[in-house]
Amino acid sequence: MDLSKYDEKHVRVRDIYGGTHTGVADYYPSEYCRDEFGEEEDAVRIEGFYVFGPQIASIEEITVHGSAELRTERLILRRYRPEDAEDLYRYLGTDPESARYSGWNPYATPEMARETVRRYIAGYGEEHFYSWVMDWEDVLVGTIGAYDAEDGRIEAGFSVVRGWQGRGLATEALKKVLEYLTENEGFSRVTAWCAAENTGSRRVLEKAGMKLVNIEKDGLAVGGRKYDKLNFEYRKGNDTMFTSDMVAPCGLDCSLCTRALRKTDPCPGCSGPDENKPDFCANRCGIVLCRKRKENGYRFCDECPDYPCGDVMEKENRYTSQYPLRESPLENLRMIREAGMEAFLAQERRTWTCGQCGSPVSVHTGICSGCGRKTGGNETR
């Protein structure tokens, strides 16, 4: 029996004594087992329990869900244990900085820490309950979890013990959780937020691959102070293109813009924050600056009684005649109203995805943002 192929895999082992062991397997070759235990056999260790080859009746790799144990280069993301409450209170509960921007500390007293741990452990039987301790060589260095699952979306959050901050551990853990939630658990979108002043958390979110989608002015109120709230998002495969957030008020799909398709510092689209936007789009576009649209809260220009105004018609004429490929803002808004946003986005994805590599094509150049292939007229709308 080749046990090495199960190393760091989620497995179920049934032993010859009738016992069952489920978890992540660590493989140990016979040389190690001989030196450590005097056994000339390979073994796997599951949650601290060694099972030697001759003791295994069957072993199988299994699909896991919920708060399954996850591994990174340096961390084990594991379930909470009752004995964690003491460390959580000592390292996070007594640190005022851990709740500085949230105003919420579930470990603020020993009793709260024990109750929080008890509640988390009780939740592990739920389908979409995700809560882990960050464990580095049996030392609790932080926590990470995901909450409020709804319509394919879930929100992630994390805390790192102060003495362990600045080592990239939160980024490492968050990358793994984002991958697990989207690839294994089927979520299409993971969100997170932080205060604008919380530069450490912002760096973690960005380094993990999350994108800033909007800023809520004074969106957080903590301890009598207000902070701007930065909202981030991660999509399956980190695909932020062809989403409703990328549809401009005039109807243009910003997913097709050359600036949005850049590999570094991409434009977040007309409806996103001003960071990384071209100066014209952020400060000089008549549609962006339109007072009537802002005062009335119009999401799209066709909600306005003056539609189509001169600014919209300028976009229509330019994008239907002056670039290699054709995109009509008026036609886009009409389809959104008649068929709905989801149908429109599905059509955009079919029309503007490169048939060779699957990346978006720029309307401005007709060139695929992934493989650089020039597309032909038959791929335009």
N, C-alpha and C positions, 0 to 999 in steps of 0.2 A: 504494500500500500504506500503510494507516494504522498506523504503528508506535506511535503514542501510546497506543493501547489496551492495549499490552503492558507499559506502565511498571510496574515493581515486581512483575511477574508471573513465575512460573517458566516458562521457555520453552525450546524447542529450535530453534535456527537452523541451517539448512543453507545454506552460501554457494555461490556459483557456481564456486568453486575446488575443491569437494569436501570442504570442512571442515565439522565439526559443532561447535556451541557450545551448551552447556547450562548454565543457571543463572538467576539473577534478572536481568531486563533493566532497565537504566536508560535511559530515553528522552531523547534530545537533539534539539531541533528544528533546523531548517535554519539559523536565525539564529545559534545557538550554534556549529554546525559551520562556518559561514562564517567567523565571527570567530576560532575556534580553529584550524581546519584548512584554511581556504580552500575548503571543500566546500559546495556549494549543495544539500545533501541531508540529510534526517533520518537519524538513526543510533540504534542501541541499543548499549549497552556491557554485555558479559557477562564477569564476572570480569576486568575491566580491559582487555578486548579490544573495540575499536570495530568495528562492522559497519555500513556505510552502505547505505541503501535499495537502490541498484542492485546491490549485491554479494549481496543476499539472494535465494536461490532459493526458500526456504520458511521460514516461521516459524509455530510452533504453541505454544499454552499447554499445559503438561503437568501431570499429577498427580505429586507427589513424596512420598517417604516417607523414614524414617530421619532422619539429620542434615542435612536440607536447610537452605539458608541462610534465615534468618528476619530480618525487619526490624521495628524498633519506631520510635518517634518519634526517638530519639537513637542507637540502637545497631544494629549489624549482628551477628547471631548467626551466626558462620561456623564452618567446620570448622578443626580444628587444622592448623598447618603446621609443618614441621621447625624453622623458624627461631623458632617461639614458645617453644621450650624454654628459651632463655637468659632471656627476660623472665619466664617462669613461675618459674624458680629465683630470679631477682633479687627479684621483687615478692611472691611467695607462699611460695617455699621457705625464704627467710631470715627470714620474719616468724613468730615463735613464736605470735602471736595467731591465725594462720590455722588452727592445729590445736589450739587450747586446749581446745575442747569435744569434739573428735572423736578426738584422739590419732593421727590419720592425716594425713600430708602427702606426697603422691606426688611433690612437687617439692623435697624436702628437700636433695638434692644435685644437682649438674649432671648426673651420670649417671642418677639417678632421674628427673629432669625429661625427659631425652632418651628414656629407655625408656618413660615414661608417654605422651609424645607419639607415639612410634613405635607403641605398642600401640593408642592411640586411632585413629590414622590407619588402621592395619590393620583395625580394627573397623568402618570405615565401609561395608564391603560387607555387613554383617549387617542383617537386616530390622528388628530392634528395637534398634539401637544409636543412642544419642542423646547426643552430647557436642559442646558448642559453646564457642568463645571469645567473650566479650563484647568487641566492637570498637567503639570510639568514635573516628571519624576517624583510623583506622589506628593507634590506641593500644590495647594490650591492657589492659583495665580489670577483667577477671574471667573466670570460667568458670561454665558451668551445664550440667547434664546430667540424664539419667534412666536408672535402672538396675533390674535384677532384675524384668523383666516376667514376670508370671504371672497367669493367669486374669483377664485384663482389668484388672489393676492394675499400677502401676509407681511407683517411688520417685524423687523429684526431689531434687537438691541443688545448691548454688551456693557460690561464693566470690567476693569482691570485693577488689581491691587496696586496701590501707588508705587510701591517699591519695585514692581515689575513692569511699569510703564516705560515706553521709549525703546522697547526691544523688538517691536514688530509682531508681538504675540497676538494682539487683537486683530491685526490685518490678516495674519495667518489663519486664525480661527474663523473670521468672517468669510474669507474666501471659501473655506471648506463648507461652511454652513450654506452659503449662497449656492454653491454647486449642488449640494445635497438637496436643498429645497426645490430647486428648479429641475434637476436631472432625475432625482429619485422620487421626490414627493409630488411632482407634477404641477407645482406652482408656476404660473407664467410671469409673475411679477413679485418682487420683494422690495418693500419700502423701508426707509429709515429716516430719522431726523436728528438734528442737533442744533444747538444755539449757535448763532453766527460767531460769538466770542469763543466758543469751544473749538479752538483750532486743532487740538489733538484728535478729537473725534472726527472732525471734518477730514483730516488727513487719512485716518483709518478708512473711512467710507470711500474716499476717492481712490486710495491705493488698492482697495479690494475690488474696484471696478464699478462702483455705483456712480450714477450720474446725477448732478444737481438739476432738478426739474423746475423748482420754483422757490421763491422766498416769500414768507409771510411776514410782513412788517408787524413788529410787536406781537408776533404769534405765540410767544411764551411769556407767562407771568409767573415768576418764582420769587417768593420772599419780598414782595413789594417792588420788584424790579421787572422790567419788560425787556425781552430779547427778540431779535429777529429770528424766525424759525426757518432753517434750511431743510428742505425736503428732498430726499434722494430716492433713486429708484434703480433697481437692477432687473433686467428682463432675461428670460431664458436665452442662453447663448449670448448674453449681453446685447441683445437686439433692441436698440432704441429707435430704429427706423420704422416707418409705416405705422405710427401710433397716432391717436387723436391729438396728443400733445404737440405733434409736429405739423399739424394743419394750421396754417396762418389764418387770421381773420378774413383775408380776402379770398381764401379758398386754395391758395397755392400749397402744395405739399413740400414742406421744408426738407423732407427726407431726400429730395432730389437735388438739393443745392450743393454746389461744390464745397462751400465752406462747412456745411454740416457733415460732409463725407470725409473731411480731413482726419488723418490718423491721430494727430495731436491737437489738443485744444479745439475740438469741433464746436461749431455754433450749435446752441441748444434749440434753435428754431425761434420764430417770431413770438411765440407764446411763452417762451422760456425766459429765464433771467438774462440780464444784459451782458453778463460775463461771457467773453469770447465771441460776441456778436460783432459783425462789421459795423463801422460807425454809422453808415446810412441806415441800416436796419434798426439800430438802437436809438438814434437821435434825430434822424432827418426824414424818415419815411412818413408820408402824410397819413397813411392808414394807422400806423403805430401811434402817431401823435393825435389822431382824430378825437376831438373833445366830445363830440356827440356820442361816439361809440363808448368812450370811457364813462361819461355821465349816465348813460342808459344801461350800461352793463352788457352791451351786445357782444356775444362771443364771436359771431360771424357777421360780415358786412351786409348780408342779405336780410338781416333783421331790421335794418335801418330803412325808413321811408324814402331816403334819397338814393337808395341802391338802384342801379350801379352808378356811383359817382365818378368824377373824373379820375381820381387816384386808382380806383378799381379798374376802369377801362384802360388806363395806361398799362397796368399789369397784364390785362387780358391781351392787348395788342402786342406787347413785347414778348410774352411767353408763348404766343401762338404763331409768331412770325420771325423773331430775331435770333432764335437759338437753334442748334442742330436738331433738337427734338422738341416736340410740341406738348405743352401742358396748359389747359384752359381753366383758369380760376372760376369762371362762370359755370362751366360744365361740372366742375368739381362740387360747387355748392349746390347745384341743382340735384346732383346724384345723392348728396348727403341728405337733402330734404326728402327726396322721393324714395330712396332705398335704405337710408340709414348709414350711420358712420361705419359700422362693421363691414357692410357690403362694399362701401367705397374703399376702405383700407385694403380689403381683400383684392379688389380690382387693381389698386395701386401696386400692391406687392406682385401680382401676376404680371403687370405691364412693365414694371420698372426693375425687375430682378434679372440679373445677367443669367442667361441660359447656360453659360459655361461654368461659372464658379458660385453663383447664387448670391452675389453681392449687389447692392443698389447701383443703378446707373445715374450719372449726373445729367440733368436736363440741360445744363449750360454747355457741356462739352460732348455729350453722347458717349463718354468713356466710362467703363466699369470701374468702380472704386476699389475693386478687389484685384482683378487680373489685368486691368488696363486695356481690355479689348474694346475696340470701337464698335458700337452697335449700329445696326442699319435702320432705315426708315420703317421697315415692317414691324419694328418693336416700339414704335411711338404710338401715342393715342390719336 
